[in-house]
Amino acid sequence: LFLSVAAGVRAPDSGQVFLDDEPLEYGDKAEETYDLIGYMPGKYGFYDQLSLNEYFEFFLSLYRINPRYWDKRTQTILKLVGLEEFKDTFINEIPADRYPFLCLGKTLLHDPDWLFLDDPFFGLNASGRDQMIRILLEVQELGKSIVIHSQLFPEILDFYTDVTVIEEGRVAVSGLVQDVLELAMKESPVNS
């Protein structure tokens, strides 16, 4: 729920979300929010009667990207997420284990500064998680800020720099991964 509010998909029930010390706008005023943020929902929705290329073109048009850049942008993203071989394939013919990468690619199309990713590792096996981590590290190297909602698999802990735990709409704890883990271990009923 938090990521959909932070990404401007839903308005908050109360309060505000700030990004770079600026309040996010919603509804008719949200155009700048949508330009800044790429949102990858936890449940994928695809137009499976389109080819991957047509699907990307559809979203590039929604993001108001000049059509003369569509081919180059599509090729760049397909290469990044490892889907080049599926460019002309209908989405319903792409293997389901590639869907998280397809959704991430769609999320990156408009070159947002911020990525809000709702459990991008869900359903991926170990090699898929490794591939996703490599892609996200490459995206991070491009200067993108990434906010992830995810289960903390041991093999992806090194990927995170900071952790924030939100309970009932409020920050319960926030800090460096190691500090939050140490605090959790001290307060765990298992250690009592």
PASEBA-1860 file (N, C-alpha, C; in nm, 3 decimals):
! residues 192
1> LFLSVAAG> 0.083/-0.119/0.000/0.000/0.000/0.000/0.087/0.125/0.000 ~ 0.192/0.127/0.084/0.276/0.246/0.093/0.337/0.282/-0.043 ~ 0.391/0.182/-0.114/0.456/0.213/-0.241/0.358/0.268/-0.343 ~ 0.235/0.218/-0.344/0.137/0.270/-0.440/0.101/0.415/-0.407 ~ 0.099/0.450/-0.278/0.076/0.589/-0.238/0.198/0.673/-0.274 ~ 0.317/0.623/-0.240/0.439/0.698/-0.268/0.460/0.720/-0.418 ~ 0.414/0.624/-0.499/0.431/0.636/-0.644/0.322/0.721/-0.709 ~ 0.226/0.769/-0.629/0.121/0.854/-0.684/0.006/0.777/-0.745
9> VRAPDSGQ> 0.005/0.645/-0.730/-0.103/0.563/-0.785/-0.230/0.581/-0.702 ~ -0.213/0.596/-0.571/-0.325/0.616/-0.480/-0.295/0.737/-0.393 ~ -0.396/0.812/-0.359/-0.380/0.922/-0.265/-0.378/0.865/-0.123 ~ -0.302/0.927/-0.033/-0.300/0.877/0.106/-0.433/0.904/0.175 ~ -0.469/0.817/0.269/-0.589/0.840/0.349/-0.572/0.965/0.435 ~ -0.450/0.984/0.483/-0.418/1.105/0.560/-0.268/1.129/0.548 ~ -0.226/1.248/0.578/-0.084/1.283/0.573/-0.036/1.306/0.431 ~ 0.095/1.318/0.416/0.157/1.343/0.287/0.282/1.259/0.274
17> VFLDDEPL> 0.321/1.236/0.150/0.446/1.169/0.119/0.537/1.274/0.056 ~ 0.661/1.280/0.102/0.758/1.374/0.050/0.867/1.299/-0.024 ~ 0.912/1.356/-0.134/1.021/1.300/-0.212/1.117/1.414/-0.240 ~ 1.241/1.398/-0.196/1.340/1.506/-0.208/1.288/1.634/-0.145 ~ 1.228/1.621/-0.027/1.173/1.733/0.051/1.058/1.807/-0.016 ~ 1.000/1.751/-0.118/0.884/1.811/-0.186/0.764/1.718/-0.170 ~ 0.646/1.773/-0.138/0.528/1.686/-0.128/0.488/1.632/-0.265 ~ 0.451/1.504/-0.269/0.404/1.446/-0.394/0.262/1.493/-0.421
25> EYGDKAEE> 0.233/1.512/-0.548/0.100/1.554/-0.591/0.024/1.431/-0.641 ~ -0.109/1.439/-0.636/-0.195/1.330/-0.678/-0.302/1.381/-0.773 ~ -0.361/1.288/-0.847/-0.471/1.324/-0.937/-0.424/1.411/-1.052 ~ -0.498/1.519/-1.079/-0.469/1.607/-1.193/-0.334/1.677/-1.181 ~ -0.281/1.690/-1.061/-0.155/1.761/-1.038/-0.034/1.668/-1.038 ~ -0.055/1.542/-1.070/0.048/1.440/-1.049/0.146/1.423/-1.163 ~ 0.137/1.501/-1.269/0.222/1.478/-1.387/0.371/1.475/-1.352 ~ 0.415/1.568/-1.270/0.557/1.571/-1.232/0.594/1.449/-1.148
33> TYDLIGYM> 0.502/1.405/-1.062/0.525/1.285/-0.982/0.548/1.166/-1.073 ~ 0.464/1.151/-1.175/0.478/1.038/-1.266/0.607/1.043/-1.346 ~ 0.656/1.162/-1.375/0.782/1.174/-1.448/0.901/1.133/-1.362 ~ 0.894/1.159/-1.233/1.005/1.131/-1.141/1.013/0.985/-1.098 ~ 0.899/0.917/-1.098/0.889/0.787/-1.033/0.855/0.678/-1.133 ~ 0.924/0.565/-1.118/0.888/0.443/-1.186/0.835/0.346/-1.082 ~ 0.713/0.297/-1.101/0.650/0.209/-1.003/0.631/0.070/-1.063 ~ 0.684/-0.030/-0.993/0.667/-0.170/-1.032/0.576/-0.236/-0.930
41> PGKYGFYD> 0.449/-0.260/-0.966/0.357/-0.320/-0.869/0.391/-0.466/-0.842 ~ 0.341/-0.516/-0.731/0.363/-0.656/-0.695/0.284/-0.751/-0.782 ~ 0.173/-0.705/-0.835/0.092/-0.787/-0.926/0.106/-0.726/-1.065 ~ 0.150/-0.808/-1.158/0.175/-0.760/-1.293/0.046/-0.761/-1.374 ~ 0.031/-0.661/-1.455/-0.081/-0.656/-1.549/-0.025/-0.627/-1.687 ~ -0.044/-0.718/-1.778/0.011/-0.701/-1.912/-0.100/-0.706/-2.015 ~ -0.078/-0.640/-2.127/-0.166/-0.651/-2.242/-0.109/-0.763/-2.328 ~ -0.152/-0.884/-2.298/-0.084/-1.001/-2.355/-0.111/-1.025/-2.502
49> QLSLNEYF> -0.199/-0.946/-2.564/-0.220/-0.958/-2.708/-0.128/-0.864/-2.787 ~ -0.041/-0.795/-2.715/0.059/-0.709/-2.779/0.194/-0.780/-2.779 ~ 0.276/-0.746/-2.875/0.415/-0.792/-2.868/0.485/-0.709/-2.761 ~ 0.598/-0.755/-2.717/0.675/-0.681/-2.617/0.708/-0.542/-2.671 ~ 0.749/-0.532/-2.796/0.780/-0.403/-2.856/0.657/-0.311/-2.856 ~ 0.541/-0.364/-2.893/0.418/-0.283/-2.893/0.381/-0.239/-2.751 ~ 0.401/-0.328/-2.656/0.373/-0.296/-2.515/0.460/-0.179/-2.469 ~ 0.590/-0.185/-2.499/0.679/-0.076/-2.463/0.639/0.052/-2.535
57> EFFLSLYR> 0.605/0.044/-2.664/0.563/0.162/-2.738/0.439/0.226/-2.676 ~ 0.347/0.143/-2.630/0.227/0.194/-2.564/0.265/0.279/-2.443 ~ 0.354/0.226/-2.358/0.393/0.299/-2.239/0.483/0.419/-2.271 ~ 0.566/0.408/-2.371/0.645/0.523/-2.412/0.554/0.638/-2.455 ~ 0.444/0.605/-2.522/0.350/0.710/-2.563/0.281/0.770/-2.440 ~ 0.245/0.687/-2.343/0.183/0.739/-2.221/0.278/0.830/-2.144 ~ 0.408/0.796/-2.149/0.508/0.878/-2.081/0.548/1.001/-2.164 ~ 0.485/1.017/-2.280/0.510/1.133/-2.368/0.656/1.140/-2.416
65> INPRYWDK> 0.714/1.024/-2.442/0.849/1.019/-2.498/0.838/1.038/-2.649 ~ 0.922/1.122/-2.704/0.921/1.148/-2.848/0.941/1.017/-2.924 ~ 0.851/0.986/-3.021/0.859/0.858/-3.094/0.993/0.832/-3.163 ~ 1.068/0.936/-3.197/1.196/0.911/-3.263/1.297/0.842/-3.171 ~ 1.272/0.844/-3.039/1.362/0.780/-2.942/1.314/0.642/-2.898 ~ 1.196/0.600/-2.944/1.139/0.475/-2.896/1.227/0.354/-2.924 ~ 1.278/0.340/-3.046/1.360/0.222/-3.079/1.484/0.215/-2.992 ~ 1.553/0.327/-2.979/1.676/0.328/-2.899/1.646/0.298/-2.752
73> RTQTILKL> 1.541/0.361/-2.700/1.506/0.338/-2.559/1.465/0.193/-2.537 ~ 1.386/0.140/-2.627/1.342/0.000/-2.617/1.462/-0.094/-2.620 ~ 1.553/-0.074/-2.713/1.672/-0.160/-2.721/1.756/-0.153/-2.595 ~ 1.774/-0.032/-2.542/1.854/-0.013/-2.420/1.792/-0.089/-2.304 ~ 1.661/-0.076/-2.288/1.594/-0.141/-2.175/1.590/-0.293/-2.194 ~ 1.560/-0.339/-2.315/1.556/-0.484/-2.339/1.691/-0.547/-2.309 ~ 1.798/-0.481/-2.348/1.932/-0.532/-2.320/1.957/-0.534/-2.168 ~ 1.921/-0.427/-2.100/1.943/-0.418/-1.957/1.872/-0.530/-1.881
81> VGLEEFKD> 1.746/-0.558/-1.917/1.668/-0.657/-1.842/1.675/-0.797/-1.903 ~ 1.755/-0.814/-2.007/1.777/-0.946/-2.064/1.660/-1.001/-2.144 ~ 1.586/-0.915/-2.213/1.470/-0.960/-2.290/1.482/-0.931/-2.439 ~ 1.602/-0.908/-2.488/1.620/-0.874/-2.630/1.560/-0.977/-2.723 ~ 1.573/-1.104/-2.689/1.524/-1.211/-2.777/1.372/-1.213/-2.789 ~ 1.303/-1.143/-2.698/1.156/-1.145/-2.696/1.093/-1.019/-2.755 ~ 1.172/-0.933/-2.819/1.122/-0.804/-2.866/0.995/-0.816/-2.950 ~ 0.987/-0.910/-3.040/0.871/-0.924/-3.128/0.777/-1.036/-3.085
89> TFINEIPA> 0.794/-1.086/-2.963/0.713/-1.195/-2.911/0.590/-1.139/-2.841 ~ 0.475/-1.203/-2.861/0.356/-1.164/-2.787/0.380/-1.191/-2.639 ~ 0.330/-1.104/-2.556/0.356/-1.114/-2.413/0.306/-1.247/-2.356 ~ 0.193/-1.296/-2.405/0.142/-1.423/-2.352/0.227/-1.543/-2.393 ~ 0.327/-1.521/-2.480/0.418/-1.629/-2.521/0.554/-1.618/-2.453 ~ 0.573/-1.514/-2.373/0.699/-1.497/-2.299/0.691/-1.582/-2.172 ~ 0.798/-1.656/-2.139/0.794/-1.740/-2.018/0.761/-1.657/-1.893 ~ 0.677/-1.712/-1.809/0.630/-1.641/-1.689/0.745/-1.599/-1.597
97> DRYPFLCL> 0.855/-1.675/-1.596/0.966/-1.637/-1.509/1.038/-1.511/-1.558 ~ 1.002/-1.462/-1.676/1.060/-1.338/-1.730/0.971/-1.217/-1.698 ~ 0.851/-1.241/-1.644/0.757/-1.131/-1.618/0.812/-1.024/-1.522 ~ 0.882/-1.061/-1.414/0.938/-0.955/-1.330/1.034/-0.864/-1.407 ~ 1.109/-0.920/-1.500/1.203/-0.841/-1.578/1.130/-0.754/-1.681 ~ 1.021/-0.808/-1.736/0.937/-0.731/-1.826/0.875/-0.612/-1.753 ~ 0.824/-0.636/-1.633/0.763/-0.528/-1.555/0.868/-0.425/-1.514 ~ 0.987/-0.471/-1.477/1.094/-0.377/-1.444/1.131/-0.294/-1.567
105> GKTLLHDP> 1.139/-0.358/-1.683/1.169/-0.285/-1.806/1.068/-0.176/-1.833 ~ 0.939/-0.208/-1.819/0.834/-0.108/-1.838/0.851/0.006/-1.739 ~ 0.891/-0.027/-1.617/0.909/0.072/-1.511/1.024/0.168/-1.543 ~ 1.123/0.121/-1.614/1.242/0.202/-1.646/1.229/0.283/-1.775 ~ 1.127/0.257/-1.854/1.117/0.316/-1.989/1.133/0.467/-1.992 ~ 1.073/0.538/-1.900/1.075/0.684/-1.905/1.192/0.745/-1.828 ~ 1.287/0.660/-1.786/1.410/0.705/-1.721/1.383/0.784/-1.593 ~ 1.305/0.725/-1.500/1.271/0.798/-1.377/1.391/0.809/-1.283
113> DWLFLDDP> 1.388/0.909/-1.196/1.494/0.927/-1.097/1.478/0.829/-0.980 ~ 1.353/0.795/-0.950/1.320/0.709/-0.837/1.249/0.585/-0.887 ~ 1.283/0.470/-0.830/1.212/0.345/-0.857/1.149/0.296/-0.728 ~ 1.018/0.270/-0.734/0.947/0.208/-0.623/0.906/0.069/-0.670 ~ 0.969/-0.033/-0.611/0.951/-0.170/-0.658/0.886/-0.254/-0.548 ~ 0.769/-0.307/-0.580/0.695/-0.388/-0.485/0.731/-0.535/-0.504 ~ 0.822/-0.581/-0.421/0.869/-0.719/-0.418/0.916/-0.770/-0.555 ~ 1.018/-0.707/-0.611/1.067/-0.749/-0.743/1.131/-0.888/-0.743
121> FFGLNASG> 1.156/-0.945/-0.625/1.218/-1.077/-0.616/1.116/-1.189/-0.601 ~ 0.989/-1.153/-0.583/0.885/-1.253/-0.559/0.875/-1.350/-0.676 ~ 0.874/-1.478/-0.644/0.859/-1.581/-0.746/0.985/-1.615/-0.823 ~ 1.092/-1.544/-0.797/1.218/-1.572/-0.868/1.297/-1.678/-0.793 ~ 1.360/-1.768/-0.868/1.450/-1.863/-0.806/1.582/-1.792/-0.776 ~ 1.677/-1.864/-0.720/1.804/-1.802/-0.679/1.874/-1.733/-0.795 ~ 1.879/-1.796/-0.912/1.948/-1.733/-1.025/1.870/-1.612/-1.075 ~ 1.737/-1.616/-1.069/1.656/-1.501/-1.106/1.677/-1.385/-1.011
129> RDQMIRIL> 1.686/-1.415/-0.880/1.714/-1.308/-0.782/1.851/-1.249/-0.807 ~ 1.951/-1.334/-0.837/2.085/-1.283/-0.867/2.082/-1.192/-0.989 ~ 2.008/-1.232/-1.092/1.998/-1.149/-1.212/1.930/-1.016/-1.181 ~ 1.822/-1.021/-1.102/1.752/-0.898/-1.065/1.844/-0.806/-0.987 ~ 1.921/-0.861/-0.894/2.014/-0.780/-0.815/2.117/-0.715/-0.906 ~ 2.173/-0.791/-1.001/2.271/-0.734/-1.095/2.211/-0.618/-1.173 ~ 2.089/-0.636/-1.221/2.023/-0.529/-1.297/2.001/-0.406/-1.208 ~ 1.950/-0.429/-1.087/1.923/-0.316/-0.998/2.051/-0.244/-0.955
137> LEVQELGK> 2.159/-0.318/-0.938/2.286/-0.254/-0.907/2.333/-0.168/-1.025 ~ 2.313/-0.218/-1.146/2.348/-0.140/-1.265/2.263/-0.013/-1.273 ~ 2.135/-0.025/-1.243/2.045/0.090/-1.243/2.087/0.190/-1.135 ~ 2.125/0.136/-1.019/2.171/0.221/-0.910/2.298/0.298/-0.949 ~ 2.386/0.231/-1.023/2.508/0.297/-1.072/2.478/0.413/-1.166 ~ 2.361/0.410/-1.229/2.319/0.519/-1.317/2.264/0.638/-1.238 ~ 2.266/0.628/-1.106/2.223/0.738/-1.021/2.078/0.733/-0.979 ~ 2.013/0.620/-1.001/1.873/0.606/-0.962/1.863/0.569/-0.814
145> SIVIHSQL> 1.762/0.624/-0.748/1.731/0.585/-0.611/1.625/0.476/-0.618 ~ 1.644/0.371/-0.539/1.555/0.256/-0.545/1.496/0.229/-0.407 ~ 1.364/0.222/-0.402/1.293/0.185/-0.279/1.225/0.052/-0.308 ~ 1.251/-0.046/-0.223/1.200/-0.181/-0.246/1.119/-0.228/-0.127 ~ 1.003/-0.282/-0.155/0.928/-0.359/-0.055/0.957/-0.505/-0.087 ~ 1.012/-0.577/0.010/1.048/-0.715/-0.018/1.066/-0.793/0.111 ~ 1.053/-0.923/0.097/1.095/-1.012/0.204/1.247/-1.006/0.206 ~ 1.306/-1.021/0.321/1.452/-1.011/0.331/1.516/-1.149/0.315
153> FPEILDFY> 1.532/-1.192/0.191/1.604/-1.316/0.165/1.750/-1.295/0.205 ~ 1.812/-1.393/0.270/1.951/-1.376/0.311/2.044/-1.339/0.195 ~ 2.018/-1.394/0.077/2.110/-1.368/-0.034/2.097/-1.228/-0.092 ~ 1.996/-1.152/-0.053/1.985/-1.016/-0.105/2.012/-0.909/0.001 ~ 2.045/-0.950/0.123/2.071/-0.852/0.228/2.186/-0.758/0.192 ~ 2.288/-0.808/0.126/2.402/-0.723/0.090/2.364/-0.617/-0.012 ~ 2.252/-0.635/-0.081/2.207/-0.538/-0.180/2.155/-0.411/-0.114 ~ 2.090/-0.425/0.000/2.029/-0.311/0.068/2.132/-0.229/0.143
161> TDVTVIEE> 2.110/-0.098/0.147/2.194/-0.010/0.228/2.120/0.033/0.354 ~ 1.990/0.060/0.339/1.907/0.106/0.450/1.777/0.026/0.452 ~ 1.718/0.016/0.571/1.592/-0.054/0.587/1.499/0.034/0.670 ~ 1.373/0.039/0.628/1.270/0.106/0.706/1.154/0.009/0.723 ~ 1.112/-0.009/0.847/0.998/-0.095/0.875/0.881/-0.002/0.906 ~ 0.772/-0.021/0.830/0.653/0.060/0.848/0.542/-0.029/0.903 ~ 0.485/0.013/1.014/0.373/-0.059/1.076/0.257/0.037/1.093 ~ 0.142/-0.002/1.039/0.021/0.078/1.050/0.043/0.223/1.004
169> GRVAVSGL> 0.117/0.238/0.894/0.137/0.370/0.834/0.242/0.456/0.900 ~ 0.311/0.404/0.998/0.413/0.482/1.068/0.546/0.407/1.065 ~ 0.654/0.483/1.065/0.787/0.424/1.067/0.812/0.365/1.206 ~ 0.833/0.235/1.210/0.861/0.166/1.336/1.010/0.170/1.367 ~ 1.091/0.150/1.264/1.237/0.154/1.280/1.298/0.183/1.143 ~ 1.408/0.254/1.144/1.475/0.287/1.018/1.624/0.304/1.044 ~ 1.705/0.260/0.949/1.849/0.277/0.965/1.926/0.187/0.872 ~ 2.055/0.180/0.895/2.140/0.091/0.817/2.097/-0.053/0.841
177> VQDVLELA> 2.112/-0.138/0.742/2.067/-0.276/0.751/2.122/-0.345/0.877 ~ 2.251/-0.335/0.899/2.313/-0.404/1.012/2.256/-0.355/1.145 ~ 2.235/-0.223/1.157/2.180/-0.168/1.281/2.038/-0.218/1.307 ~ 1.956/-0.221/1.203/1.818/-0.266/1.218/1.815/-0.416/1.251 ~ 1.901/-0.494/1.186/1.907/-0.637/1.217/1.950/-0.662/1.361 ~ 2.049/-0.588/1.408/2.095/-0.604/1.547/1.984/-0.568/1.645 ~ 1.910/-0.461/1.615/1.798/-0.421/1.700/1.690/-0.529/1.700 ~ 1.661/-0.584/1.585/1.559/-0.689/1.575/1.600/-0.813/1.653
185> MKESPVNS> 1.728/-0.847/1.647/1.776/-0.965/1.721/1.767/-0.942/1.872 ~ 1.797/-0.822/1.917/1.789/-0.791/2.061/1.645/-0.798/2.111 ~ 1.550/-0.754/2.027/1.410/-0.747/2.068/1.332/-0.872/2.033 ~ 1.394/-0.967/1.968/1.324/-1.090/1.926/1.286/-1.173/2.048 ~ 1.159/-1.222/2.051/1.118/-1.309/2.161/1.197/-1.441/2.165 ~ 1.256/-1.479/2.053/1.337/-1.602/2.048/1.460/-1.586/2.134 ~ 1.514/-1.464/2.144/1.635/-1.440/2.221/1.607/-1.413/2.367 ~ 1.483/-1.410/2.407/1.449/-1.380/2.548/1.464/-1.501/2.636
END
